[in-house]
Amino acid sequence: MMRPITQTVLAGLLALLASSAALAQVSVTYVKPDDYTDMPFSPVERERTLKDFSDYFATLNKKLPAGQTLKIEVLDIDLAGRMYPRRGADDIRVMTGGADWPRMHLRYTLADNGQVLRSGDEEIASMNYQWNRTSYFDSDPMRYEKQMLDDWFNKTIVPKVAQR
C-alpha cells in the first residue's frame, strides 16, 4: 500500500519541479545603495525603502511570460520630492512638483530560457509625476516611483502588441 502512495507523491513532486522551472523570475540587486542620490537619512527608513522596492520588484514576475527571467541592478535612486530630517521622528518628504521628480538608474537583462532577449542601461524619470494618475493608494509613500517603474516595465520589458 505504501508503494503506490510513494509513487504518486514522487510523480507529484517531479511535476511540481518541472513546472517551477518554467516560472518567470525577477531578481533585483542594489549597487552601492549608500551612494544613492536621494534616500532617507535614518538607516531604518533606508532599509524600509529598499525593502519596499524589493517587494514591488517581486510582483513583476506575474507580468512576465513563463520561462523568462529579469535581472535588475539598481544603480541610483532619486525619490520624488525632497527629504528633510526631523529630530526624534520620521523624516518628512516634501513634494512641490518642481524639479523634484523621481528618477532611477537601472541596468537590466531580460532572458527567455537562458537566451538574452534584451538588455540595457537606462535612466528613467517621471517629470510630470504629480499630474499622472497612479494605480497606487495615496498613502503609499513610493506611489510615484512605482508608477514610474510600471510605465518603464510596460514600455520596455513587456510592451503591449499594437492593436489593429
ABEGO torsion letter per residue (X at the ends): XAAAAAAAAAAAAAAAAAAAAABBBBBBBBBGAAABABBBABAAAAAAAAAAAAAAAAAAAAABBBGBBBBBBBABBBBBEBBBBBBGBBBBBBBAGBAABBBBBBBBBBBBGGBBABBBBBBBBBAAAAABBBABBAABAAAAAAAAAAAAAAAAABBBBBBX
